[in-house]
Amino acid sequence: MRLDGFTEISAVCVHPSARGQGLAAELVSTLVRSIVSRSETPFLHVFSSNHPAIELYLKLGFVLRRPIHLALLARASSDADCDR
């Protein structure tokens, strides 16, 4: 997501077998430097239950601004849909 002056860092994932090697920190730090070099502000979203990610982002200089609520919606299926 990009807004005027802001760029989101999204979907940072590390395979469980590769965690603890600093890969996510290096990736996010590189992205932050790139975004800041364009005079933009990096931001991200993280689930409140993802404590390891929150800890990492705080160490990298991010701050918690506010909680957001996420609703996942799906189209209800019906027997009529199965007939098509």
C-alpha positions as CSV (number, residue, x, y, z in Angstrom):
1,M,0.0,0.0,0.0
2,R,1.3,3.4,-0.8
3,L,-0.1,6.7,0.3
4,D,1.4,10.2,-0.4
5,G,4.7,10.1,1.6
6,F,4.2,6.6,3.0
7,T,5.0,3.1,1.9
8,E,3.9,-0.1,3.5
9,I,6.2,-3.0,4.2
10,S,4.0,-6.0,3.9
11,A,4.1,-9.8,4.2
12,V,7.5,-10.3,5.8
13,C,7.8,-14.0,6.4
14,V,10.6,-16.3,7.3
15,H,10.4,-20.1,7.2
16,P,10.5,-21.6,10.7
17,S,13.7,-23.4,10.0
18,A,15.4,-20.2,9.1
19,R,14.2,-18.0,12.0
20,G,16.7,-16.5,14.4
21,Q,19.3,-15.8,11.7
22,G,18.5,-12.1,11.4
23,L,16.9,-12.5,7.9
24,A,13.7,-10.6,8.7
25,A,15.7,-7.8,10.4
26,E,18.0,-7.5,7.4
27,L,15.1,-7.5,4.9
28,V,13.1,-4.9,6.8
29,S,16.1,-2.7,7.5
30,T,17.0,-2.8,3.7
31,L,13.4,-1.8,2.8
32,V,13.3,0.9,5.4
33,R,16.6,2.5,4.0
34,S,15.1,2.3,0.5
35,I,11.8,4.0,1.5
36,V,13.6,6.6,3.6
37,S,15.9,7.4,0.8
38,R,12.8,8.5,-1.2
39,S,11.8,10.8,1.7
40,E,8.9,8.6,2.5
41,T,7.9,7.0,5.8
42,P,7.7,3.2,6.1
43,F,4.8,1.6,7.9
44,L,3.5,-1.9,8.5
45,H,0.7,-3.8,10.1
46,V,1.1,-6.7,12.4
47,F,-1.4,-8.9,14.3
48,S,-1.3,-8.1,18.0
49,S,-0.8,-11.8,18.7
50,N,2.5,-11.9,16.7
51,H,4.7,-11.0,19.6
52,P,8.1,-12.0,17.9
53,A,7.3,-9.7,14.9
54,I,6.3,-6.8,17.2
55,E,9.5,-7.2,19.2
56,L,11.5,-7.1,16.0
57,Y,9.7,-4.1,14.6
58,L,10.2,-2.2,17.9
59,K,13.9,-3.0,17.9
60,L,14.1,-1.7,14.3
61,G,12.6,1.7,15.4
62,F,8.9,1.3,14.6
63,V,6.4,2.4,17.2
64,L,2.9,1.1,17.9
65,R,0.5,3.8,16.8
66,R,-2.9,2.2,17.2
67,P,-4.8,-1.1,17.1
68,I,-6.8,-1.8,14.0
69,H,-9.6,-4.4,13.6
70,L,-9.7,-6.8,10.7
71,A,-12.8,-8.6,9.4
72,L,-12.5,-11.5,7.0
73,L,-15.5,-11.9,4.8
74,A,-16.3,-14.7,2.5
75,R,-19.2,-15.2,0.2
76,A,-21.7,-17.7,1.6
77,S,-22.0,-20.8,-0.4
78,S,-25.4,-22.4,-1.2
79,D,-26.6,-25.6,-2.8
80,A,-27.7,-23.5,-5.8
81,D,-24.0,-22.4,-6.3
82,C,-23.0,-26.1,-6.5
83,D,-25.4,-26.7,-9.5
84,R,-23.5,-24.3,-11.7
